[in-house]
Amino acid sequence: MADIIGQNRLKSLIASEASFRHSSSYLLNAPKGMGKHLLANAFAKALMCEAPKEGKACCECKCCKYFDAGTTPDIVRIEAPEDGKNIKVEEIRNRVVADASIKPQFSKLKVFIIDLDCVAEDGQNVLLKSIEEPPENVVFILLSSVTDRVLSTVMSRVMELKIDPYTSDEIYEILKANEVEGTRQELEEVLAYCAGNPGRALSIASDEEFGKLTSDVTDLILSIGDHSYSDILTDDVAFMVSNKDRFALISEIILKTLDSMAMYLKAPDNKTALKASGKIKEFVLSNKRLNTVRIGRCVEAVNSMKKALMVNCNYENNSGVMLLAMHEELRSR
Ligand SMILES: [Zn+2]
């Protein structure tokens, strides 16, 4: 646990639950890149340790040694299949429900770490029986990056372990621990666009096209008011589709651009507002129709798209809806 940077609140909660459990089922709920697996592992190790110190694994007992070697039979991991499909209900029955009734071999507890993102409704219903009446000596640690996919019946029976956004200092420390080159100042943009998500920070830092993407997306937003409907629904949507894998980053760039616009509009002499790029300032000064309500509606359009994607709505259609909404708010006439 000591190796995990940040998350001090959650780390003490996990340590206290490892000592005095209030539940037999826990849910770590956060977007990809927030360290769910790392935290789940630290929790599982502390739960299984023979001589934990203040809720933390001792790293010396046989359970800790087996855990570190990855050979403990008392931990069961249900992970997403490589083909990206959901886990079969049969697998949940065999590997979780049936296995949970067998006693742990070495440790005092058997721990199941289950990636709920790949367990569909029928699988969750099968899982529910084990969570409702957990066998003795069993702890479930469920992981989810999309809350809407977790059945409410499951939600109501787990103790949720919330992961807070990481601070810029923590993200910087994580980048350095992962041997990312650059000074704090050079990495300032990465810190600004990662939205407190270390996984995203690492992917931005290794993305050679990051600078180009930032500039392309900013240009798109600043010019969208002048684009015709048909251009938006063909060229602009095509741009979004070709960058579908990077939508998390694109949405951050759009939100940052809108935020800079609003700051400059409200208080052009403010220190942070002065940091806005020349083209954003020029846009704000020349667009007489622009106001904070319109910018607010653009932010809503981006957030609606983010929400729609969480429940697997059509990416292409939603890109069109979002861009048309921004066109309406950002056009100068
Ligand atoms: Zn130990």
Boltz pocket constraint, residues with backbone or C-beta under 6 A from the ligand:
constraints:
  - pocket:
      binder: B
      contacts: [[A, 45], [A, 48], [A, 49], [A, 50], [A, 51], [A, 52], [A, 57], [A, 58], [A, 59], [A, 60], [A, 61], [A, 62], [A, 63], [A, 64]]
      max_distance: 6.0
